[in-house]
């Protein structure tokens, strides 16, 4: 009875038809787990509960601090809940979980000088269709979407005045390794695309999307008039990759899709300032993503929602939802300062 009620709730919130999911569709969850949930009381149990409730077929995780131990424990604890997953980190701070047995999992997209930010790449067959999945966590330094908001992206302190010149912002932003990581990913993925493989990639980019920083939003969210064509999203867009959330919710004003910071009330009770790095500004941004590249129409996006609390953080305080964004809100402990992404794809059989 409880299982039936849960499934009905999931269908209402996320619109998943179980028959379609079993036969020709799959779901992908992307989530930054904030140092394995260690910043929130009982955070690990929160991670386990979120994974159980989301019930995604493929999961991208980042901010894993003890890779081997965490993966061993999460697979064991999910199995105890009746969920059989395969999982791997290969010693990285990113991981992939899958209900389908991967054909291969390797470290990929390694950037000299930033080797610990390598991506995890898995070839996973779904409905007879092999798809490459990449899990990533890009460089957090030089977080320069703070510059237009009057904060430094390196010291996190207030600066004399907002910096809104795009060239100046991008010059500072490129001191990070994010652009190098995405160039390495595109090169690697394009080689697989040429072989006929579709691609799904996700993670915490620590950088916004150019789709959210154009003329329509320049006077919103403390952009202070800035229009910024952020490198990573621009490169992916030009290479044909699709931003799952923006594909289904193209209006960045009605559906800003903020994933950071999340309105985590448990973290607020512990210490609010850990949620607010620019407490006198509207620091909200969409920095967590699922991207995909369909080959020969083998892959199509059915739905994309945010995962986590609908509350957000504005000028250092948690506030109620103030957008039309679509959410799947798991019950219980929310273990992180990010919100995640949950996307449902349809895949054509290779038979």
N, C-alpha and C positions, 0 to 999 in steps of 0.2 A: 504494500500500500504506500509506504513512504517513497519507494523508488518511483512509483507511478506519479505521485504528487510532484516529485522533483523533476521528472521528465516533462510534465505539463508546464511547470514553471519555466523550465529552460526553453521550451518551445515558445511560450508567450514572450519571454524576454529577448530571445535571440532569433526566433523564427526558424529553428532547425526542424526539418522533417526527418525523423529517424530512418524511414525506409530509404529516402534518397541518400542520406549519409552513408548507410551501409553499402549501397550498391554503386553509386557513382559520384560521391562527393566526400570531402574531408575538411576538417577544421584545423586551423593553425593558431596557436596562442603564442604571443610574444610578451615577455615580462622581465623587467629588471627586478631582482629579488632583494636588493638593498643589503648587501653583505650577508646573504643567506637568512634574511629576516632578523638579524641580531640586534637591530636598532629598535625593535618593537617587542614588547612582552609576548612570549610564546609565538614569536614570528615564524619559526620553522613549522609549527602546527598550522599556522595561517597559510604558508606556502602549500603545504600538503592539502589543506582543505580547498584552496583555490584550484589547484590542479584536478582534484577529485570532482569539483562542481563544474568546472569548465569542460572537462572530459574531452579535451582536444586530441586529435589524432597525431599531430606533430606539435612539439613545444620548443620554442627558443627561449633559453634562460641566460641571464648574465648577472654579474657580481656574485659569482660562486667563489667562496674563499678557501674551501678545503675540498678540491675537486673530487678526489677518489672517495673520500668518506661521505661527502654529500650525495654523490650519485648512488653509491651503495645503499645508503639509508633511504633515499627517496624512492628508488625502485622497489626496495623491500616493503616500505610502508604503503606505497600505492598498490602493490600486489595484495597486501593484507586487506585492502579495501575492494578487492576484486578487479583491479586494473592492471593488466599485463602490459608493461612498457619495456622497450629496449632503450638504453641510454648511454651516453658517453660524453666525456669532457676532454680526453687526451691531455689532462693536466692543465687545461686552460681555465680562465674564469668564465667562459661561456660553455653552454651545454646544449645538447639536443636530446629530447625524449621522443619516442615514436612507438605507436601501436603496431606499426609495420616493421618487420625486420630489415634493417638497412643492408644493402649490398656492400657498402663501403662507408667508412668515416675517416676523414683525414684532416690534418691541419692545413689550412690554405690561406692564400692572400696575405702572405707574410711580408711585412714592410721592414726593411733594414732600419734599425734604430727604434723600432716599436714592435719587436717580435712578440712580446707578451700580449699584444692586441690581435694576434692571428685569429682568423675566422675558423669555425668548425664547419666542414663541408661533408654532407651525407647524401649518398645516392639511395633513394628510397622508392621502391616500386609500389604504386597505388593503382588498383584496378587494372593491373597489367601494364601501367604506364610508368616507366622510371622517371623520377623527377629529382633534380638536385636542390637540396636545401642548404642554406648558409645561415649560421648563427653568428652574430657579431656584437661587439661592444666597442664603439669608437672612442678615441682619445678624449678625455674630459678636460684637458688643459686648454687655455685660451678660449674660454666659453664666451665668445664676443657678441652674442646677442644681448649681453648686458650693457655693452657700450652705449647704445641709443637710450638706455634706461638710466644712465648716469652712474653706472657701477663698472668696476674693473672685472674682466673675465679671468684674471690671473690672481689677484689678491682678494677679490670679492668685496672690496671696500668701495665706498662712494668716491667718485671722481669729481673734479671741479664743475663739469657740465656734461650733458649728454653729447656723444659723438654720433653724428648722423650721416656723415659722408660715406657712401658705399665703398669707395676705393680704400679709405682708411680702415674701415671695419674689416673688409676682406683681407687686406694685407696682414692685419693682426690675427685674423682667424686662421690664416694659412700657416702660422707658426706651429699649429697643432699638426698631428699626423692623420687627421681625419680625411683630408683630400687624397693623400697617398694611399690610404687604406681602400677608399672607394675606387681609385684608379686600378689598384691591384685586383679588386673584386671584379670590376667590369672586364678586365683583360681575361681573368680566369673564367668568368661566366660566359663570355662571348665564345670562347673555345668550345664550351659544352653546348651552347646554343647552335653552333654550326654543325654539331653532331646530331642535332635533333632533340635535345633535352630541354624541357621547360625548367624555369628557375623560380624558386621562392626564397626570399631572404628577409631576415628581420633582426631587429635589435635596438639598443639604445644608441642613437647617433651622437648625442651631446651637441647637436646642431639642428636648428629649425629647417623647415622646407621653404624654398623660394616661393612656393604657391601660397604661403601664409604671410608673406612680407612684400606685397605689391601695393599699388595705389589705393586699392579699396580698404586696406587695413593700416595705411601709413599714419593715421591719426587715432588709432585704437591701440589698446593693450600697451601703452607707453612706448610705442615705436617712435613717437616724437617726430613724425614726418619722414622717417627713414624708409627707403625701398631697397631691399637687399636680395640679390640673387645668390643665395647661399650655395657654395660650391658643390656639396655632395648631392643634393637633390637635383641641381641643374645637370650635373654629369649623368646621373641615372636617367633623368627625363630625356636627355638628348640621345641616350643609348637605347631608348625604347622601353625602359622599365616603368611599371605602373605603380603608383602609390595607392595601396588598397583603400585606405580610409578616404582619401580625396576622390577616388574613382566613384565611390558611392555617396559622398557628401562634399560636392565641389565648392560650396559656398563657405569661405573661411570666416565669415562674419556670423552667420547663423550656426555654423558647425565648426568652431575653432579647433576642436579636437585636442585640447590641451592634455598632455600626458604628464607634465611636470610643472609645479609640484602638485602631488595628490593631496586632497583634504583628508589626511589620515588622523582621525580623532585620537587613536591610541598614542600616536607619536606626539600629538599636541599635549596630551595629559603628561607625557614624560618630559618633553622639552620642546616647545613650539619652534624655537629658533633653528632646530635642525631641519625644519621644513622650508624655512624662508632664508635664502641666501642674499636676497636683495629686499629686505623687509619694508622699505619705503617706496617700492616700485611695484608695478604690475609685471612680475617676472614670468608669467605663465607662457608656456610655449609647447608646441607639439614636437617632441624630439625623439619619440619612440615610433618605429615604423615597421610595417610589413610591405615589401615590394615584391613584384612578380613579373615574369616575362613568359608569356604563353607562346609556344611554338606550334604552328600549324593548327591553331584553335583547339589544341589538346587540353588547354586549361582555361577556365573562365571563372571570374569572381562572382559569387552569388550574394554575399553580404559581408559587411565590415562594421564592427562596433568597438567601443572602448570597454575595457574591463577594469573594474575598481569602483571606489566611491564616487558618486556624482558630485560631491562637494569638491571645491577647489580652494586654492590659497591666493588671496589678494591682499597685497600690502601687509603681509605678515599675519593675516588672520584667515581662519577657515570660514568660507561663506557657502551658501547653498548654490546649487546649480543655476547658472545664469545664461545658458545656451540651449540650443535644441539638439545637442549631441546625443547620440544613441549609446546606451550603456547596458552591459551585463554586470550586475552588482552581486557578487558572491556574498553569501551569508557568513557571519563570523568575523574573524580577525583579518584585517587587511595588513599584509606584512611589509609594505614598502612605501617609499615616498614618490613612486611613479605609478601611473596607470598603464595598463597594458593594452594590447590589440588582440582581437579575436576575429578571424576572417574565415569564411566558408567558401570553398572552391568546388567547382564541378570539374571532373576529369573524364575525358573520353577514354573508353577502353581501347587498348592497342590491338585487340583481337578483331 
